[in-house]
């Protein structure tokens, strides 16, 4: 079965957003973190906006921000907002040199092992 990397990519984006909580990040900026197209980012995190996990603003200086503190956001809530189940998900690195991605993957591996 092919694993879906959407959850891990979304977590990767959210960690980068949490690192800069006061700075709105554009879809273009977020896309560079996961090596994809900005349209993919917008489609992926639209459900997070609907769930209040992230907020967005248009225009100059606009972009995406976390809707609340990272510690108030659960993995299950993110998964539901994406319309997915928690398992299976991919932990294959898309950006092997990114320390944030490495930390996200390590956490996902621990979670997956505990869930199994």
Order of alpha helices (4+ residues) and beta strands (2+ residues): alpha-alpha-alpha-beta-beta-alpha-alpha
